Amino acid sequence: MKNEINISLEGLTFYCYHGLHKEERLLGGEFEVDFKTKYLRNSDSEIVSIDETVDYEKIYEIIKLQMMQPQDLLENVALSIIQDVRKQFPQLQETSVCICKKNPPIINFTGKVSVTVN
């Protein structure tokens, strides 16, 4: 029997330097990342080793590394995260990354903006 395994890392916060504007690259800002993925496991037996599943600590390290590399567009950061995670874990079937920029530098704007890549 196949079992669907869902893994989520949610509310990851980073202070980074992404953005098109010079001020964003200089001052930085707070970002939040939500990551979701799933895969099918071909066994009903108990998982006894991290090698039998997806190591979310490794996923976190990939996300952290990509978030620390300044990019003009959040879409490119999210795409890089997905590409790197899929290289590390080819068994993943569906992956989603949402990156939220808190307090974007938009005049008279209150709130946050986000980009989601599937």
NORZILIN-V739206 format. One record per backbone hydrogen bond with DSSP energy under -0.5 kcal/mol. NH is the residue of the N-H (numbers start at 1). CO is the residue of the C=O. If there is no record, write none. Layout:
BEGIN
nh:NH co:CO
nh:NH co:CO
END
This chain:
BEGIN
nh:3 co:41
nh:5 co:3
nh:5 co:39
nh:6 co:4
nh:7 co:37
nh:9 co:35
nh:12 co:33
nh:14 co:31
nh:16 co:14
nh:16 co:29
nh:19 co:71
nh:24 co:21
nh:25 co:21
nh:26 co:22
nh:27 co:23
nh:28 co:23
nh:28 co:24
nh:29 co:16
nh:31 co:14
nh:32 co:100
nh:33 co:12
nh:34 co:98
nh:35 co:9
nh:36 co:96
nh:37 co:7
nh:38 co:94
nh:39 co:5
nh:41 co:3
nh:48 co:46
nh:52 co:49
nh:53 co:50
nh:55 co:53
nh:56 co:54
nh:58 co:55
nh:59 co:55
nh:60 co:56
nh:61 co:57
nh:62 co:58
nh:63 co:59
nh:64 co:60
nh:65 co:61
nh:66 co:62
nh:67 co:63
nh:68 co:64
nh:69 co:66
nh:70 co:68
nh:76 co:73
nh:77 co:73
nh:78 co:74
nh:79 co:75
nh:80 co:76
nh:81 co:77
nh:82 co:78
nh:83 co:79
nh:84 co:80
nh:85 co:81
nh:86 co:82
nh:87 co:83
nh:88 co:84
nh:89 co:85
nh:92 co:89
nh:93 co:38
nh:94 co:38
nh:95 co:118
nh:96 co:36
nh:97 co:117
nh:98 co:34
nh:99 co:115
nh:100 co:32
nh:100 co:98
nh:101 co:113
nh:102 co:30
nh:102 co:100
nh:103 co:111
nh:104 co:101
nh:106 co:104
nh:109 co:106
nh:113 co:101
nh:115 co:99
nh:117 co:97
END
